[in-house]
Amino acid sequence: MRHRMDHRTLGRYGSHRVAMLSNMAASLFLAGQLTTTVTRAKELRRVAEKLITRARGGSIQDRRVVRAKMPHKEAALKLFSELAPRYASFDKGGYTRIVKLGHRVGDGAPMAVIQLIEKR
């Protein structure tokens, strides 16, 4: 049964999972897209969209919360200076897209590209 399951563990303990998703979000914000497994992309979408929605507010408290959840300085600066204004006209959410690529050769894991959407 799926009772009270609100996230995927990705085979990692809590602090490792949070650090991995934080680093992946920083890479996504800096590069614009990221190739990973489908499961990780789905979890990354949850993290990244919450950070972008928070950055759209632009207050000092929003900056503190984003830096606490994603301590990568360059990614946080880009998030507030470039990405938040780009998504100002969007509703909450819907900033990313996941495109499935097929299976990885080595172990057969389903792969995907997660991208930041340019405009609607």
Biopython code that builds the backbone (N, CA, C, O; Angstrom):
import numpy as np
from Bio.PDB.StructureBuilder import StructureBuilder

atoms = [
    (1, "MET", "N", (0.826, -1.188, 0.000)),
    (1, "MET", "CA", (0.000, 0.000, 0.000)),
    (1, "MET", "C", (0.867, 1.246, 0.000)),
    (1, "MET", "O", (2.019, 1.215, 0.432)),
    (2, "ARG", "N", (0.303, 2.342, -0.489)),
    (2, "ARG", "CA", (1.058, 3.576, -0.641)),
    (2, "ARG", "C", (0.721, 4.600, 0.450)),
    (2, "ARG", "O", (0.959, 5.791, 0.252)),
    (3, "HIS", "N", (0.194, 4.187, 1.550)),
    (3, "HIS", "CA", (-0.228, 5.136, 2.563)),
    (3, "HIS", "C", (0.936, 5.996, 3.043)),
    (3, "HIS", "O", (2.002, 5.480, 3.379)),
    (4, "ARG", "N", (0.728, 7.284, 3.073)),
    (4, "ARG", "CA", (1.661, 8.285, 3.616)),
    (4, "ARG", "C", (3.026, 8.278, 2.926)),
    (4, "ARG", "O", (4.029, 8.636, 3.544)),
    (5, "MET", "N", (3.074, 7.878, 1.662)),
    (5, "MET", "CA", (4.324, 7.947, 0.896)),
    (5, "MET", "C", (4.281, 9.248, 0.101)),
    (5, "MET", "O", (3.501, 9.367, -0.844)),
    (6, "ASP", "N", (5.104, 10.217, 0.471)),
    (6, "ASP", "CA", (5.043, 11.506, -0.204)),
    (6, "ASP", "C", (6.256, 11.789, -1.078)),
    (6, "ASP", "O", (6.293, 12.824, -1.743)),
    (7, "HIS", "N", (7.247, 10.906, -1.101)),
    (7, "HIS", "CA", (8.410, 11.091, -1.968)),
    (7, "HIS", "C", (9.082, 9.750, -2.218)),
    (7, "HIS", "O", (8.813, 8.757, -1.542)),
    (8, "ARG", "N", (9.958, 9.754, -3.203)),
    (8, "ARG", "CA", (10.737, 8.554, -3.513)),
    (8, "ARG", "C", (12.054, 8.632, -2.767)),
    (8, "ARG", "O", (12.626, 9.714, -2.638)),
    (9, "THR", "N", (12.546, 7.508, -2.275)),
    (9, "THR", "CA", (13.789, 7.536, -1.513)),
    (9, "THR", "C", (15.023, 7.447, -2.401)),
    (9, "THR", "O", (16.113, 7.819, -1.964)),
    (10, "LEU", "N", (14.886, 6.969, -3.624)),
    (10, "LEU", "CA", (15.982, 6.883, -4.590)),
    (10, "LEU", "C", (17.148, 6.052, -4.078)),
    (10, "LEU", "O", (18.276, 6.226, -4.539)),
    (11, "GLY", "N", (16.901, 5.160, -3.141)),
    (11, "GLY", "CA", (17.942, 4.277, -2.632)),
    (11, "GLY", "C", (18.984, 4.979, -1.793)),
    (11, "GLY", "O", (20.105, 4.485, -1.669)),
    (12, "ARG", "N", (18.644, 6.123, -1.212)),
    (12, "ARG", "CA", (19.593, 6.906, -0.433)),
    (12, "ARG", "C", (18.957, 7.310, 0.892)),
    (12, "ARG", "O", (17.734, 7.368, 1.023)),
    (13, "TYR", "N", (19.815, 7.586, 1.870)),
    (13, "TYR", "CA", (19.286, 8.098, 3.127)),
    (13, "TYR", "C", (18.982, 9.581, 2.965)),
    (13, "TYR", "O", (19.364, 10.193, 1.967)),
    (14, "GLY", "N", (18.297, 10.156, 3.942)),
    (14, "GLY", "CA", (17.695, 11.476, 3.784)),
    (14, "GLY", "C", (18.634, 12.599, 3.406)),
    (14, "GLY", "O", (18.370, 13.325, 2.447)),
    (15, "SER", "N", (19.735, 12.762, 4.143)),
    (15, "SER", "CA", (20.614, 13.891, 3.864)),
    (15, "SER", "C", (21.322, 13.737, 2.520)),
    (15, "SER", "O", (21.576, 14.727, 1.833)),
    (16, "HIS", "N", (21.640, 12.500, 2.145)),
    (16, "HIS", "CA", (22.265, 12.263, 0.842)),
    (16, "HIS", "C", (21.291, 12.591, -0.280)),
    (16, "HIS", "O", (21.680, 13.184, -1.286)),
    (17, "ARG", "N", (20.030, 12.211, -0.115)),
    (17, "ARG", "CA", (19.012, 12.485, -1.124)),
    (17, "ARG", "C", (18.778, 13.984, -1.282)),
    (17, "ARG", "O", (18.667, 14.479, -2.404)),
    (18, "VAL", "N", (18.701, 14.706, -0.171)),
    (18, "VAL", "CA", (18.485, 16.155, -0.221)),
    (18, "VAL", "C", (19.667, 16.844, -0.904)),
    (18, "VAL", "O", (19.475, 17.746, -1.720)),
    (19, "ALA", "N", (20.891, 16.421, -0.570)),
    (19, "ALA", "CA", (22.078, 17.015, -1.188)),
    (19, "ALA", "C", (22.119, 16.716, -2.682)),
    (19, "ALA", "O", (22.457, 17.593, -3.478)),
    (20, "MET", "N", (21.782, 15.496, -3.071)),
    (20, "MET", "CA", (21.793, 15.131, -4.480)),
    (20, "MET", "C", (20.778, 15.954, -5.260)),
    (20, "MET", "O", (21.099, 16.462, -6.334)),
    (21, "LEU", "N", (19.563, 16.096, -4.746)),
    (21, "LEU", "CA", (18.538, 16.864, -5.443)),
    (21, "LEU", "C", (18.884, 18.354, -5.484)),
    (21, "LEU", "O", (18.565, 19.040, -6.455)),
    (22, "SER", "N", (19.533, 18.852, -4.439)),
    (22, "SER", "CA", (19.982, 20.237, -4.428)),
    (22, "SER", "C", (21.036, 20.478, -5.499)),
    (22, "SER", "O", (20.980, 21.479, -6.214)),
    (23, "ASN", "N", (21.994, 19.568, -5.615)),
    (23, "ASN", "CA", (23.029, 19.692, -6.640)),
    (23, "ASN", "C", (22.447, 19.545, -8.037)),
    (23, "ASN", "O", (22.862, 20.247, -8.959)),
    (24, "MET", "N", (21.493, 18.643, -8.205)),
    (24, "MET", "CA", (20.867, 18.477, -9.508)),
    (24, "MET", "C", (20.053, 19.714, -9.887)),
    (24, "MET", "O", (20.035, 20.105, -11.055)),
    (25, "ALA", "N", (19.381, 20.332, -8.919)),
    (25, "ALA", "CA", (18.627, 21.553, -9.197)),
    (25, "ALA", "C", (19.570, 22.684, -9.609)),
    (25, "ALA", "O", (19.265, 23.444, -10.529)),
    (26, "ALA", "N", (20.706, 22.795, -8.935)),
    (26, "ALA", "CA", (21.683, 23.826, -9.301)),
    (26, "ALA", "C", (22.191, 23.595, -10.723)),
    (26, "ALA", "O", (22.326, 24.549, -11.489)),
    (27, "SER", "N", (22.472, 22.352, -11.082)),
    (27, "SER", "CA", (22.924, 22.043, -12.437)),
    (27, "SER", "C", (21.838, 22.347, -13.464)),
    (27, "SER", "O", (22.130, 22.840, -14.554)),
    (28, "LEU", "N", (20.603, 22.056, -13.120)),
    (28, "LEU", "CA", (19.490, 22.350, -14.022)),
    (28, "LEU", "C", (19.361, 23.852, -14.252)),
    (28, "LEU", "O", (19.160, 24.286, -15.386)),
    (29, "PHE", "N", (19.474, 24.645, -13.197)),
    (29, "PHE", "CA", (19.335, 26.091, -13.332)),
    (29, "PHE", "C", (20.486, 26.695, -14.126)),
    (29, "PHE", "O", (20.283, 27.638, -14.890)),
    (30, "LEU", "N", (21.691, 26.161, -13.953)),
    (30, "LEU", "CA", (22.848, 26.712, -14.656)),
    (30, "LEU", "C", (22.876, 26.288, -16.123)),
    (30, "LEU", "O", (23.213, 27.101, -16.984)),
    (31, "ALA", "N", (22.531, 25.038, -16.426)),
    (31, "ALA", "CA", (22.652, 24.535, -17.790)),
    (31, "ALA", "C", (21.353, 24.620, -18.589)),
    (31, "ALA", "O", (21.392, 24.670, -19.818)),
    (32, "GLY", "N", (20.218, 24.635, -17.922)),
    (32, "GLY", "CA", (18.948, 24.680, -18.626)),
    (32, "GLY", "C", (18.325, 23.322, -18.866)),
    (32, "GLY", "O", (17.111, 23.223, -19.042)),
    (33, "GLN", "N", (19.133, 22.271, -18.877)),
    (33, "GLN", "CA", (18.614, 20.916, -18.998)),
    (33, "GLN", "C", (19.586, 19.943, -18.377)),
    (33, "GLN", "O", (20.760, 20.255, -18.177)),
    (34, "LEU", "N", (19.078, 18.746, -18.070)),
    (34, "LEU", "CA", (19.867, 17.752, -17.365)),
    (34, "LEU", "C", (19.385, 16.372, -17.796)),
    (34, "LEU", "O", (18.180, 16.128, -17.852)),
    (35, "THR", "N", (20.310, 15.471, -18.100)),
    (35, "THR", "CA", (19.973, 14.098, -18.463)),
    (35, "THR", "C", (20.165, 13.215, -17.233)),
    (35, "THR", "O", (21.233, 13.205, -16.622)),
    (36, "THR", "N", (19.118, 12.476, -16.882)),
    (36, "THR", "CA", (19.144, 11.626, -15.703)),
    (36, "THR", "C", (18.109, 10.523, -15.879)),
    (36, "THR", "O", (17.501, 10.405, -16.943)),
    (37, "THR", "N", (17.909, 9.722, -14.848)),
    (37, "THR", "CA", (16.877, 8.690, -14.941)),
    (37, "THR", "C", (15.497, 9.325, -14.768)),
    (37, "THR", "O", (15.376, 10.431, -14.241)),
    (38, "VAL", "N", (14.481, 8.629, -15.207)),
    (38, "VAL", "CA", (13.118, 9.158, -15.143)),
    (38, "VAL", "C", (12.702, 9.393, -13.699)),
    (38, "VAL", "O", (12.080, 10.411, -13.396)),
    (39, "THR", "N", (13.033, 8.473, -12.808)),
    (39, "THR", "CA", (12.636, 8.608, -11.403)),
    (39, "THR", "C", (13.286, 9.826, -10.761)),
    (39, "THR", "O", (12.625, 10.583, -10.049)),
    (40, "ARG", "N", (14.576, 10.017, -11.010)),
    (40, "ARG", "CA", (15.245, 11.194, -10.465)),
    (40, "ARG", "C", (14.696, 12.472, -11.073)),
    (40, "ARG", "O", (14.570, 13.479, -10.378)),
    (41, "ALA", "N", (14.370, 12.450, -12.348)),
    (41, "ALA", "CA", (13.816, 13.636, -12.998)),
    (41, "ALA", "C", (12.477, 14.023, -12.380)),
    (41, "ALA", "O", (12.190, 15.208, -12.210)),
    (42, "LYS", "N", (11.661, 13.035, -12.046)),
    (42, "LYS", "CA", (10.368, 13.327, -11.434)),
    (42, "LYS", "C", (10.531, 13.929, -10.042)),
    (42, "LYS", "O", (9.783, 14.830, -9.665)),
    (43, "GLU", "N", (11.495, 13.442, -9.284)),
    (43, "GLU", "CA", (11.744, 14.025, -7.963)),
    (43, "GLU", "C", (12.381, 15.412, -8.097)),
    (43, "GLU", "O", (12.063, 16.322, -7.331)),
    (44, "LEU", "N", (13.271, 15.566, -9.061)),
    (44, "LEU", "CA", (13.915, 16.864, -9.285)),
    (44, "LEU", "C", (12.892, 17.910, -9.689)),
    (44, "LEU", "O", (13.017, 19.074, -9.311)),
    (45, "ARG", "N", (11.883, 17.514, -10.451)),
    (45, "ARG", "CA", (10.845, 18.462, -10.848)),
    (45, "ARG", "C", (10.155, 19.057, -9.626)),
    (45, "ARG", "O", (9.889, 20.259, -9.585)),
    (46, "ARG", "N", (9.864, 18.218, -8.627)),
    (46, "ARG", "CA", (9.213, 18.718, -7.415)),
    (46, "ARG", "C", (10.069, 19.768, -6.724)),
    (46, "ARG", "O", (9.566, 20.809, -6.302)),
    (47, "VAL", "N", (11.373, 19.491, -6.609)),
    (47, "VAL", "CA", (12.279, 20.404, -5.917)),
    (47, "VAL", "C", (12.462, 21.691, -6.708)),
    (47, "VAL", "O", (12.355, 22.784, -6.153)),
    (48, "ALA", "N", (12.741, 21.563, -8.006)),
    (48, "ALA", "CA", (13.054, 22.729, -8.840)),
    (48, "ALA", "C", (11.862, 23.678, -8.960)),
    (48, "ALA", "O", (12.031, 24.896, -8.900)),
    (49, "GLU", "N", (10.670, 23.130, -9.128)),
    (49, "GLU", "CA", (9.517, 24.005, -9.299)),
    (49, "GLU", "C", (9.176, 24.747, -8.011)),
    (49, "GLU", "O", (8.715, 25.887, -8.063)),
    (50, "LYS", "N", (9.393, 24.127, -6.873)),
    (50, "LYS", "CA", (9.175, 24.836, -5.613)),
    (50, "LYS", "C", (10.187, 25.961, -5.442)),
    (50, "LYS", "O", (9.838, 27.034, -4.951)),
    (51, "LEU", "N", (11.445, 25.729, -5.844)),
    (51, "LEU", "CA", (12.462, 26.767, -5.739)),
    (51, "LEU", "C", (12.161, 27.929, -6.679)),
    (51, "LEU", "O", (12.335, 29.085, -6.296)),
    (52, "ILE", "N", (11.715, 27.649, -7.897)),
    (52, "ILE", "CA", (11.400, 28.720, -8.843)),
    (52, "ILE", "C", (10.206, 29.529, -8.356)),
    (52, "ILE", "O", (10.206, 30.756, -8.451)),
    (53, "THR", "N", (9.193, 28.850, -7.837)),
    (53, "THR", "CA", (8.028, 29.559, -7.314)),
    (53, "THR", "C", (8.426, 30.458, -6.147)),
    (53, "THR", "O", (7.933, 31.580, -6.031)),
    (54, "ARG", "N", (9.307, 29.975, -5.290)),
    (54, "ARG", "CA", (9.778, 30.777, -4.164)),
    (54, "ARG", "C", (10.581, 31.976, -4.672)),
    (54, "ARG", "O", (10.457, 33.078, -4.138)),
    (55, "ALA", "N", (11.404, 31.762, -5.704)),
    (55, "ALA", "CA", (12.237, 32.846, -6.232)),
    (55, "ALA", "C", (11.404, 33.920, -6.912)),
    (55, "ALA", "O", (11.828, 35.073, -6.978)),
    (56, "ARG", "N", (10.245, 33.573, -7.411)),
    (56, "ARG", "CA", (9.393, 34.572, -8.052)),
    (56, "ARG", "C", (8.950, 35.643, -7.067)),
    (56, "ARG", "O", (8.663, 36.770, -7.471)),
    (57, "GLY", "N", (8.890, 35.311, -5.780)),
    (57, "GLY", "CA", (8.517, 36.307, -4.771)),
    (57, "GLY", "C", (9.558, 37.393, -4.651)),
    (57, "GLY", "O", (9.216, 38.575, -4.613)),
    (58, "GLY", "N", (10.835, 37.014, -4.590)),
    (58, "GLY", "CA", (11.926, 37.973, -4.606)),
    (58, "GLY", "C", (12.239, 38.674, -3.303)),
    (58, "GLY", "O", (13.109, 39.545, -3.285)),
    (59, "SER", "N", (11.574, 38.339, -2.214)),
    (59, "SER", "CA", (11.845, 39.023, -0.953)),
    (59, "SER", "C", (13.119, 38.463, -0.309)),
    (59, "SER", "O", (13.680, 37.467, -0.768)),
    (60, "ILE", "N", (13.549, 39.114, 0.741)),
    (60, "ILE", "CA", (14.737, 38.667, 1.474)),
    (60, "ILE", "C", (14.495, 37.279, 2.064)),
    (60, "ILE", "O", (15.381, 36.426, 2.038)),
    (61, "GLN", "N", (13.306, 37.059, 2.590)),
    (61, "GLN", "CA", (12.983, 35.746, 3.153)),
    (61, "GLN", "C", (13.013, 34.668, 2.075)),
    (61, "GLN", "O", (13.480, 33.556, 2.318)),
    (62, "ASP", "N", (12.514, 34.997, 0.886)),
    (62, "ASP", "CA", (12.566, 34.027, -0.214)),
    (62, "ASP", "C", (14.007, 33.690, -0.565)),
    (62, "ASP", "O", (14.323, 32.527, -0.818)),
    (63, "ARG", "N", (14.877, 34.678, -0.584)),
    (63, "ARG", "CA", (16.294, 34.439, -0.879)),
    (63, "ARG", "C", (16.929, 33.555, 0.191)),
    (63, "ARG", "O", (17.739, 32.684, -0.125)),
    (64, "ARG", "N", (16.571, 33.772, 1.437)),
    (64, "ARG", "CA", (17.128, 32.961, 2.522)),
    (64, "ARG", "C", (16.665, 31.516, 2.421)),
    (64, "ARG", "O", (17.455, 30.595, 2.626)),
    (65, "VAL", "N", (15.398, 31.313, 2.108)),
    (65, "VAL", "CA", (14.867, 29.960, 2.003)),
    (65, "VAL", "C", (15.516, 29.224, 0.834)),
    (65, "VAL", "O", (15.873, 28.052, 0.958)),
    (66, "VAL", "N", (15.670, 29.908, -0.301)),
    (66, "VAL", "CA", (16.289, 29.268, -1.472)),
    (66, "VAL", "C", (17.736, 28.914, -1.177)),
    (66, "VAL", "O", (18.184, 27.820, -1.519)),
    (67, "ARG", "N", (18.479, 29.822, -0.546)),
    (67, "ARG", "CA", (19.882, 29.535, -0.235)),
    (67, "ARG", "C", (20.015, 28.419, 0.799)),
    (67, "ARG", "O", (21.010, 27.695, 0.796)),
    (68, "ALA", "N", (19.028, 28.268, 1.681)),
    (68, "ALA", "CA", (19.072, 27.177, 2.653)),
    (68, "ALA", "C", (18.827, 25.834, 1.968)),
    (68, "ALA", "O", (19.431, 24.828, 2.341)),
    (69, "LYS", "N", (17.953, 25.815, 0.980)),
    (69, "LYS", "CA", (17.634, 24.560, 0.303)),
    (69, "LYS", "C", (18.591, 24.237, -0.833)),
    (69, "LYS", "O", (18.742, 23.074, -1.206)),
    (70, "MET", "N", (19.248, 25.273, -1.393)),
    (70, "MET", "CA", (20.187, 25.065, -2.494)),
    (70, "MET", "C", (21.372, 26.016, -2.277)),
    (70, "MET", "O", (21.325, 27.158, -2.733)),
    (71, "PRO", "N", (22.420, 25.572, -1.597)),
    (71, "PRO", "CA", (23.505, 26.470, -1.225)),
    (71, "PRO", "C", (24.465, 26.857, -2.353)),
    (71, "PRO", "O", (25.474, 27.508, -2.084)),
    (72, "HIS", "N", (24.188, 26.483, -3.593)),
    (72, "HIS", "CA", (25.049, 26.825, -4.718)),
    (72, "HIS", "C", (24.825, 28.296, -5.077)),
    (72, "HIS", "O", (23.746, 28.660, -5.547)),
    (73, "LYS", "N", (25.841, 29.148, -4.858)),
    (73, "LYS", "CA", (25.683, 30.595, -4.966)),
    (73, "LYS", "C", (25.359, 31.046, -6.387)),
    (73, "LYS", "O", (24.442, 31.844, -6.581)),
    (74, "GLU", "N", (26.092, 30.551, -7.383)),
    (74, "GLU", "CA", (25.876, 30.992, -8.764)),
    (74, "GLU", "C", (24.486, 30.597, -9.262)),
    (74, "GLU", "O", (23.829, 31.366, -9.964)),
    (75, "ALA", "N", (24.048, 29.398, -8.896)),
    (75, "ALA", "CA", (22.727, 28.944, -9.322)),
    (75, "ALA", "C", (21.631, 29.786, -8.670)),
    (75, "ALA", "O", (20.632, 30.105, -9.314)),
    (76, "ALA", "N", (21.808, 30.147, -7.404)),
    (76, "ALA", "CA", (20.812, 30.973, -6.727)),
    (76, "ALA", "C", (20.757, 32.369, -7.346)),
    (76, "ALA", "O", (19.675, 32.936, -7.499)),
    (77, "LEU", "N", (21.916, 32.924, -7.701)),
    (77, "LEU", "CA", (21.928, 34.243, -8.345)),
    (77, "LEU", "C", (21.224, 34.193, -9.698)),
    (77, "LEU", "O", (20.440, 35.085, -10.024)),
    (78, "LYS", "N", (21.499, 33.162, -10.479)),
    (78, "LYS", "CA", (20.835, 33.026, -11.780)),
    (78, "LYS", "C", (19.341, 32.814, -11.600)),
    (78, "LYS", "O", (18.536, 33.321, -12.381)),
    (79, "LEU", "N", (18.975, 32.066, -10.571)),
    (79, "LEU", "CA", (17.566, 31.810, -10.303)),
    (79, "LEU", "C", (16.811, 33.111, -10.046)),
    (79, "LEU", "O", (15.719, 33.306, -10.580)),
    (80, "PHE", "N", (17.373, 33.993, -9.244)),
    (80, "PHE", "CA", (16.696, 35.244, -8.922)),
    (80, "PHE", "C", (16.827, 36.291, -10.016)),
    (80, "PHE", "O", (15.895, 37.066, -10.230)),
    (81, "SER", "N", (17.962, 36.337, -10.717)),
    (81, "SER", "CA", (18.162, 37.407, -11.698)),
    (81, "SER", "C", (17.593, 37.088, -13.072)),
    (81, "SER", "O", (17.101, 37.990, -13.749)),
    (82, "GLU", "N", (17.646, 35.814, -13.511)),
    (82, "GLU", "CA", (17.201, 35.469, -14.861)),
    (82, "GLU", "C", (15.929, 34.629, -14.887)),
    (82, "GLU", "O", (15.002, 34.927, -15.640)),
    (83, "LEU", "N", (15.883, 33.593, -14.076)),
    (83, "LEU", "CA", (14.773, 32.647, -14.188)),
    (83, "LEU", "C", (13.476, 33.169, -13.564)),
    (83, "LEU", "O", (12.401, 32.962, -14.128)),
    (84, "ALA", "N", (13.555, 33.830, -12.428)),
    (84, "ALA", "CA", (12.335, 34.336, -11.793)),
    (84, "ALA", "C", (11.615, 35.351, -12.676)),
    (84, "ALA", "O", (10.393, 35.263, -12.803)),
    (85, "PRO", "N", (12.314, 36.322, -13.302)),
    (85, "PRO", "CA", (11.596, 37.224, -14.213)),
    (85, "PRO", "C", (11.020, 36.512, -15.441)),
    (85, "PRO", "O", (9.970, 36.902, -15.954)),
    (86, "ARG", "N", (11.711, 35.467, -15.910)),
    (86, "ARG", "CA", (11.219, 34.731, -17.083)),
    (86, "ARG", "C", (9.881, 34.067, -16.786)),
    (86, "ARG", "O", (9.009, 34.010, -17.653)),
    (87, "TYR", "N", (9.715, 33.561, -15.555)),
    (87, "TYR", "CA", (8.498, 32.843, -15.196)),
    (87, "TYR", "C", (7.511, 33.701, -14.409)),
    (87, "TYR", "O", (6.614, 33.164, -13.759)),
    (88, "ALA", "N", (7.658, 35.006, -14.456)),
    (88, "ALA", "CA", (6.770, 35.880, -13.695)),
    (88, "ALA", "C", (5.323, 35.789, -14.179)),
    (88, "ALA", "O", (4.400, 35.927, -13.377)),
    (89, "SER", "N", (5.112, 35.559, -15.470)),
    (89, "SER", "CA", (3.755, 35.504, -16.009)),
    (89, "SER", "C", (3.120, 34.118, -15.899)),
    (89, "SER", "O", (1.934, 33.964, -16.192)),
    (90, "PHE", "N", (3.885, 33.113, -15.485)),
    (90, "PHE", "CA", (3.367, 31.747, -15.349)),
    (90, "PHE", "C", (2.517, 31.635, -14.092)),
    (90, "PHE", "O", (2.664, 32.419, -13.154)),
    (91, "ASP", "N", (1.625, 30.647, -14.088)),
    (91, "ASP", "CA", (0.968, 30.260, -12.842)),
    (91, "ASP", "C", (2.000, 29.550, -11.983)),
    (91, "ASP", "O", (3.140, 29.372, -12.412)),
    (92, "LYS", "N", (1.623, 29.141, -10.782)),
    (92, "LYS", "CA", (2.552, 28.388, -9.945)),
    (92, "LYS", "C", (2.751, 27.013, -10.541)),
    (92, "LYS", "O", (1.799, 26.247, -10.693)),
    (93, "GLY", "N", (3.996, 26.700, -10.879)),
    (93, "GLY", "CA", (4.318, 25.397, -11.434)),
    (93, "GLY", "C", (4.325, 25.401, -12.951)),
    (93, "GLY", "O", (3.948, 26.385, -13.587)),
    (94, "GLY", "N", (4.759, 24.285, -13.520)),
    (94, "GLY", "CA", (4.790, 24.141, -14.966)),
    (94, "GLY", "C", (6.011, 24.760, -15.613)),
    (94, "GLY", "O", (5.955, 25.157, -16.776)),
    (95, "TYR", "N", (7.114, 24.850, -14.885)),
    (95, "TYR", "CA", (8.327, 25.473, -15.411)),
    (95, "TYR", "C", (9.256, 24.472, -16.079)),
    (95, "TYR", "O", (10.188, 24.872, -16.776)),
    (96, "THR", "N", (9.020, 23.175, -15.882)),
    (96, "THR", "CA", (9.922, 22.158, -16.413)),
    (96, "THR", "C", (9.157, 21.180, -17.293)),
    (96, "THR", "O", (7.934, 21.064, -17.212)),
    (97, "ARG", "N", (9.912, 20.481, -18.136)),
    (97, "ARG", "CA", (9.352, 19.421, -18.961)),
    (97, "ARG", "C", (10.282, 18.234, -18.886)),
    (97, "ARG", "O", (11.501, 18.397, -18.829)),
    (98, "ILE", "N", (9.718, 17.044, -18.887)),
    (98, "ILE", "CA", (10.503, 15.806, -18.873)),
    (98, "ILE", "C", (10.255, 15.087, -20.196)),
    (98, "ILE", "O", (9.116, 14.781, -20.548)),
    (99, "VAL", "N", (11.348, 14.823, -20.924)),
    (99, "VAL", "CA", (11.276, 14.118, -22.198)),
    (99, "VAL", "C", (11.987, 12.783, -22.023)),
    (99, "VAL", "O", (13.171, 12.748, -21.690)),
    (100, "LYS", "N", (11.278, 11.700, -22.243)),
    (100, "LYS", "CA", (11.869, 10.374, -22.071)),
    (100, "LYS", "C", (12.741, 10.027, -23.272)),
    (100, "LYS", "O", (12.379, 10.310, -24.414)),
    (101, "LEU", "N", (13.896, 9.412, -23.006)),
    (101, "LEU", "CA", (14.887, 9.121, -24.039)),
    (101, "LEU", "C", (14.980, 7.655, -24.423)),
    (101, "LEU", "O", (15.460, 7.347, -25.514)),
    (102, "GLY", "N", (14.551, 6.763, -23.591)),
    (102, "GLY", "CA", (14.742, 5.339, -23.837)),
    (102, "GLY", "C", (15.506, 4.744, -22.671)),
    (102, "GLY", "O", (15.506, 5.299, -21.572)),
    (103, "HIS", "N", (16.157, 3.616, -22.908)),
    (103, "HIS", "CA", (16.842, 2.922, -21.830)),
    (103, "HIS", "C", (18.353, 3.056, -21.952)),
    (103, "HIS", "O", (18.894, 3.082, -23.058)),
    (104, "ARG", "N", (19.035, 3.142, -20.809)),
    (104, "ARG", "CA", (20.482, 3.229, -20.759)),
    (104, "ARG", "C", (21.081, 1.886, -21.147)),
    (104, "ARG", "O", (20.541, 0.834, -20.803)),
    (105, "VAL", "N", (22.212, 1.927, -21.875)),
    (105, "VAL", "CA", (22.814, 0.706, -22.395)),
    (105, "VAL", "C", (23.337, -0.185, -21.277)),
    (105, "VAL", "O", (23.148, -1.400, -21.337)),
    (106, "GLY", "N", (23.977, 0.366, -20.274)),
    (106, "GLY", "CA", (24.640, -0.447, -19.257)),
    (106, "GLY", "C", (23.707, -1.265, -18.397)),
    (106, "GLY", "O", (23.932, -2.459, -18.201)),
    (107, "ASP", "N", (22.651, -0.638, -17.876)),
    (107, "ASP", "CA", (21.794, -1.352, -16.937)),
    (107, "ASP", "C", (20.315, -1.323, -17.323)),
    (107, "ASP", "O", (19.487, -1.887, -16.607)),
    (108, "GLY", "N", (19.971, -0.689, -18.422)),
    (108, "GLY", "CA", (18.586, -0.681, -18.874)),
    (108, "GLY", "C", (17.687, 0.279, -18.132)),
    (108, "GLY", "O", (16.465, 0.170, -18.226)),
    (109, "ALA", "N", (18.265, 1.229, -17.385)),
    (109, "ALA", "CA", (17.453, 2.186, -16.643)),
    (109, "ALA", "C", (16.778, 3.155, -17.613)),
    (109, "ALA", "O", (17.415, 3.602, -18.567)),
    (110, "PRO", "N", (15.516, 3.486, -17.394)),
    (110, "PRO", "CA", (14.842, 4.448, -18.271)),
    (110, "PRO", "C", (15.423, 5.847, -18.053)),
    (110, "PRO", "O", (15.497, 6.328, -16.923)),
    (111, "MET", "N", (15.834, 6.494, -19.151)),
    (111, "MET", "CA", (16.486, 7.801, -19.076)),
    (111, "MET", "C", (15.541, 8.890, -19.569)),
    (111, "MET", "O", (14.604, 8.633, -20.325)),
    (112, "ALA", "N", (15.813, 10.115, -19.116)),
    (112, "ALA", "CA", (14.997, 11.260, -19.517)),
    (112, "ALA", "C", (15.839, 12.527, -19.465)),
    (112, "ALA", "O", (16.878, 12.574, -18.807)),
    (113, "VAL", "N", (15.376, 13.542, -20.164)),
    (113, "VAL", "CA", (15.960, 14.873, -20.097)),
    (113, "VAL", "C", (14.937, 15.756, -19.413)),
    (113, "VAL", "O", (13.778, 15.791, -19.824)),
    (114, "ILE", "N", (15.350, 16.472, -18.370)),
    (114, "ILE", "CA", (14.483, 17.455, -17.735)),
    (114, "ILE", "C", (14.981, 18.822, -18.179)),
    (114, "ILE", "O", (16.168, 19.127, -18.059)),
    (115, "GLN", "N", (14.067, 19.649, -18.696)),
    (115, "GLN", "CA", (14.414, 20.939, -19.276)),
    (115, "GLN", "C", (13.590, 22.042, -18.635)),
    (115, "GLN", "O", (12.472, 21.814, -18.174)),
    (116, "LEU", "N", (14.154, 23.237, -18.613)),
    (116, "LEU", "CA", (13.399, 24.414, -18.224)),
    (116, "LEU", "C", (12.659, 24.917, -19.450)),
    (116, "LEU", "O", (13.250, 25.031, -20.523)),
    (117, "ILE", "N", (11.401, 25.215, -19.311)),
    (117, "ILE", "CA", (10.569, 25.678, -20.428)),
    (117, "ILE", "C", (10.896, 27.143, -20.688)),
    (117, "ILE", "O", (11.046, 27.929, -19.752)),
    (118, "GLU", "N", (11.005, 27.506, -21.965)),
    (118, "GLU", "CA", (11.309, 28.897, -22.329)),
    (118, "GLU", "C", (10.091, 29.784, -22.160)),
    (118, "GLU", "O", (10.086, 30.669, -21.304)),
    (119, "LYS", "N", (9.063, 29.564, -22.959)),
    (119, "LYS", "CA", (7.836, 30.376, -22.874)),
    (119, "LYS", "C", (6.641, 29.499, -23.164)),
    (119, "LYS", "O", (6.767, 28.426, -23.754)),
    (120, "ARG", "N", (5.484, 29.964, -22.746)),
    (120, "ARG", "CA", (4.244, 29.232, -23.056)),
    (120, "ARG", "C", (3.630, 29.799, -24.292)),
    (120, "ARG", "O", (2.579, 29.330, -24.730)),
]
sb = StructureBuilder()
sb.init_structure("model")
sb.init_model(0)
sb.init_chain("A")
sb.init_seg("    ")
for serial, (resi, resn, name, xyz) in enumerate(atoms, 1):
    if name == "N":
        sb.init_residue(resn, " ", resi, " ")
    sb.init_atom(name, np.array(xyz, "f"), 0.0, 1.0, " ", f" {name:<3s}", serial, name[0])
structure = sb.get_structure()
